[in-house]
Amino acid sequence: MFEIYHLKYAKQTYLSHLKDALYYSYLSTKASIIFIIHGIVPCILTHKGGTIINNLNEKILQKKSNIDKLYNDELVIISN
């Protein structure tokens, strides 16, 4: 099901949302390639892939936290 208010609560336009999604996809692909290389040659890139994933996770959690806060604030306003 589509979340019709997702862009509103994210305070993003469709294009800015697409840009973020493409950037997250790029970082995920980059980390994936690094993990494959590390799997083949275990002595190199020992932390790089994990660092990329951890940083990406922090960005997504921060954005989700902001969206949740806006959503909850909106619910308080509507219920009053």
C-alpha positions in Angstrom: 0.0 0.0 0.0 1.2 3.5 -0.8 2.0 5.9 2.0 0.4 9.0 0.5 1.7 11.3 3.3 5.3 9.9 3.2 6.7 12.8 1.2 4.7 15.4 3.2 6.1 14.1 6.5 9.6 13.7 5.1 9.3 17.3 4.0 10.6 16.3 0.6 9.6 16.7 -3.0 9.3 13.7 -5.2 12.7 14.5 -6.9 14.5 15.1 -3.6 13.1 11.8 -2.3 14.3 10.1 -5.5 17.7 11.6 -5.1 18.0 10.3 -1.5 16.8 6.8 -2.6 19.4 6.7 -5.4 22.1 7.8 -3.1 21.2 5.1 -0.6 21.2 2.6 -3.4 24.6 3.8 -4.6 26.1 3.4 -1.0 24.5 0.0 -0.6 25.9 -1.2 -3.9 29.3 0.3 -3.1 29.3 -1.6 0.3 28.2 -4.8 -1.4 31.1 -4.7 -3.9 33.5 -4.0 -1.0 32.1 -7.0 0.9 32.6 -9.2 -2.2 36.2 -8.0 -2.6 36.8 -8.5 1.1 35.3 -12.0 0.8 37.8 -12.9 -1.9 40.8 -11.2 -0.3 40.1 -11.2 3.5 43.1 -9.1 4.4 41.9 -5.9 2.6 38.9 -3.6 3.2 38.3 -5.1 6.6 36.2 -2.3 7.9 35.2 -0.2 4.9 31.9 -2.0 4.0 30.7 -2.1 7.6 31.5 1.6 8.0 29.5 2.5 4.9 26.5 0.5 6.1 26.6 1.9 9.7 26.8 5.4 8.4 23.9 4.8 6.0 21.9 3.2 8.9 22.5 6.3 11.0 21.2 8.6 8.2 18.1 6.5 7.7 17.3 6.3 11.4 17.8 10.0 11.8 15.5 10.7 8.9 12.9 8.2 10.3 13.1 9.8 13.7 12.4 13.2 12.2 9.4 11.8 10.2 8.0 10.0 13.3 8.3 13.2 15.3 6.5 15.3 12.7 3.8 12.6 12.3 3.2 12.4 16.1 3.1 16.2 16.3 0.5 16.3 13.6 -1.6 13.7 15.4 -1.5 15.8 18.5 -2.7 18.9 16.6 -5.5 16.9 14.8 -6.7 15.3 18.1 -7.0 18.7 19.8 
